[in-house]
Amino acid sequence: MWELLLRMILDTVTENRGVQVEFYNRFQYTVETLLQFFHVKEDGLSLEDMKSGDYKVLDEELRLNKCSSFDLIEHYYLEKISLQKTLKHTPYGRISVKCYYDPPEQRLTVEILHAADIIALDANGLSDPFVIVELCPHHLFPAAKSQRTQVKLKTLHPVFDEMFYFHVSPEQYRHRYACLTFTVMDYDWLSTNDFAGEAVAPLSDFCWPGRPNASAAGKNVQPVILHLSRSKPSDKPIMRMLDARTGDREAQEFVRRLKEIEKSMEED
């Protein structure tokens, strides 16, 4: 009965995304009440057994649906940062960067050095890659514009050696979800650019208090190797939740940008 009730509630919740927070509050209250009912003060089912399987899925679903769109977007980047740390070698190549922070100027310098073994997206077995670097999430950095390298023609091992600057305050870099995203694209002359892979790096890796100041040229900073990933955003529950919030401009804009990337992946 417990498992059947959990499945019924989970199906109802997943079929009704994007409704008022009170909707999810009521179901959370219902689940907790049923939990105590079946537990019967330790005379019934054990809490350990009940809080597994569908319960974990439902609990996560209710918790996330109660979040604001900004909270969901921040959670999305926390998941990406966590995934990035697990990547060792991927079939999509890697990118080498240098990042260092000047506290008095509140300036973050990003050097995009080179990439290697990126995937071939052109008929000639090569690509015309360039890199877009951004501060994310955008609502934390509303004044920061994305920047991009030059296009390197017909190569899977592009050398960029380009430098970019961003203004980052201590109030911004202290957030766990504040990060740099590096998106490798294949330039197409006659159609939309193709998505080749992406990597993320938390700002806390470069801006933490007490970090020794790098020289102006960054000579004291070692390059960071970031392995590229190419996962579909639509596979993530957070994307589905944001997509269901049709009246939320921030949610819809975030989803729109990720759908553009996914569309380019499907057209490869």
Solvent accessible surface area in square Angstrom, and as a share of the most:
residue,aa,sasa,rsa
1,M,171,0.76
2,W,15,0.05
3,E,135,0.61
4,L,112,0.56
5,L,50,0.25
6,L,4,0.02
7,R,100,0.37
8,M,107,0.48
9,I,15,0.08
10,L,9,0.04
11,D,57,0.30
12,T,51,0.30
13,V,0,0.00
14,T,46,0.27
15,E,137,0.61
16,N,56,0.29
17,R,51,0.19
18,G,35,0.33
19,V,66,0.38
20,Q,145,0.64
21,V,70,0.40
22,E,87,0.39
23,F,49,0.20
24,Y,2,0.01
25,N,52,0.26
26,R,159,0.58
27,F,41,0.17
28,Q,47,0.21
29,Y,160,0.61
30,T,55,0.32
31,V,6,0.04
32,E,70,0.32
33,T,68,0.39
34,L,39,0.19
35,L,2,0.01
36,Q,103,0.46
37,F,141,0.59
38,F,31,0.13
39,H,23,0.10
40,V,79,0.46
41,K,186,0.79
42,E,145,0.65
43,D,125,0.65
44,G,37,0.36
45,L,83,0.41
46,S,50,0.32
47,L,61,0.30
48,E,146,0.66
49,D,103,0.53
50,M,3,0.01
51,K,83,0.35
52,S,52,0.33
53,G,53,0.51
54,D,43,0.22
55,Y,19,0.07
56,K,130,0.55
57,V,79,0.45
58,L,1,0.01
59,D,54,0.28
60,E,67,0.30
61,E,11,0.05
62,L,3,0.01
63,R,103,0.38
64,L,3,0.02
65,N,3,0.02
66,K,69,0.29
67,C,31,0.19
68,S,58,0.37
69,S,9,0.06
70,F,81,0.34
71,D,67,0.35
72,L,0,0.00
73,I,8,0.04
74,E,28,0.13
75,H,43,0.19
76,Y,5,0.02
77,Y,14,0.05
78,L,41,0.21
79,E,66,0.30
80,K,18,0.08
81,I,11,0.05
82,S,65,0.42
83,L,72,0.36
84,Q,21,0.09
85,K,141,0.60
86,T,89,0.52
87,L,37,0.18
88,K,141,0.60
89,H,164,0.73
90,T,31,0.18
91,P,102,0.64
92,Y,64,0.24
93,G,3,0.03
94,R,89,0.32
95,I,1,0.00
96,S,3,0.02
97,V,0,0.00
98,K,35,0.15
99,C,1,0.01
100,Y,15,0.06
101,Y,20,0.08
102,D,48,0.25
103,P,65,0.41
104,P,111,0.70
105,E,111,0.50
106,Q,56,0.25
107,R,103,0.38
108,L,0,0.00
109,T,6,0.04
110,V,0,0.00
111,E,22,0.10
112,I,0,0.00
113,L,26,0.13
114,H,77,0.34
115,A,2,0.02
116,A,15,0.12
117,D,68,0.35
118,I,4,0.02
119,I,36,0.18
120,A,47,0.37
121,L,35,0.17
122,D,37,0.19
123,A,119,0.92
124,N,86,0.44
125,G,40,0.38
126,L,60,0.30
127,S,0,0.00
128,D,11,0.06
129,P,1,0.00
130,F,2,0.01
131,V,0,0.00
132,I,43,0.22
133,V,0,0.00
134,E,20,0.09
135,L,4,0.02
136,C,3,0.02
137,P,0,0.00
138,H,74,0.33
139,H,50,0.22
140,L,28,0.14
141,F,5,0.02
142,P,114,0.71
143,A,97,0.75
144,A,35,0.27
145,K,169,0.72
146,S,61,0.39
147,Q,54,0.24
148,R,122,0.44
149,T,5,0.03
150,Q,123,0.55
151,V,44,0.26
152,K,56,0.24
153,L,101,0.50
154,K,134,0.57
155,T,29,0.17
156,L,42,0.21
157,H,104,0.47
158,P,2,0.01
159,V,92,0.53
160,F,10,0.04
161,D,100,0.52
162,E,38,0.17
163,M,85,0.38
164,F,18,0.07
165,Y,103,0.39
166,F,10,0.04
167,H,121,0.54
168,V,0,0.00
169,S,18,0.12
170,P,31,0.20
171,E,115,0.52
172,Q,36,0.16
173,Y,17,0.06
174,R,152,0.56
175,H,68,0.31
176,R,179,0.65
177,Y,31,0.12
178,A,0,0.00
179,C,0,0.00
180,L,0,0.00
181,T,9,0.05
182,F,0,0.00
183,T,12,0.07
184,V,0,0.00
185,M,21,0.09
186,D,0,0.00
187,Y,60,0.23
188,D,31,0.16
189,W,173,0.61
190,L,180,0.90
191,S,77,0.50
192,T,94,0.55
193,N,43,0.22
194,D,16,0.08
195,F,1,0.01
196,A,1,0.01
197,G,0,0.00
198,E,24,0.11
199,A,1,0.01
200,V,3,0.02
201,A,3,0.02
202,P,12,0.08
203,L,0,0.00
204,S,52,0.33
205,D,72,0.37
206,F,8,0.03
207,C,3,0.02
208,W,112,0.39
209,P,97,0.61
210,G,75,0.72
211,R,70,0.26
212,P,107,0.67
213,N,101,0.52
214,A,27,0.21
215,S,42,0.27
216,A,105,0.81
217,A,55,0.43
218,G,0,0.00
219,K,164,0.70
220,N,107,0.55
221,V,15,0.08
222,Q,138,0.61
223,P,60,0.38
224,V,52,0.30
225,I,88,0.45
226,L,16,0.08
227,H,30,0.13
228,L,0,0.00
229,S,16,0.10
230,R,44,0.16
231,S,48,0.31
232,K,82,0.35
233,P,7,0.04
234,S,48,0.31
235,D,97,0.50
236,K,37,0.16
237,P,59,0.37
238,I,3,0.01
239,M,6,0.03
240,R,102,0.37
241,M,1,0.01
242,L,0,0.00
243,D,52,0.27
244,A,34,0.26
245,R,38,0.14
246,T,111,0.64
247,G,82,0.79
248,D,45,0.23
249,R,183,0.67
250,E,61,0.27
251,A,0,0.00
252,Q,56,0.25
253,E,70,0.32
254,F,17,0.07
255,V,3,0.02
256,R,112,0.41
257,R,69,0.25
258,L,18,0.09
259,K,101,0.43
260,E,96,0.43
261,I,39,0.20
262,E,21,0.09
263,K,126,0.53
264,S,7,0.05
265,M,21,0.10
266,E,112,0.50
267,E,101,0.45
268,D,86,0.45
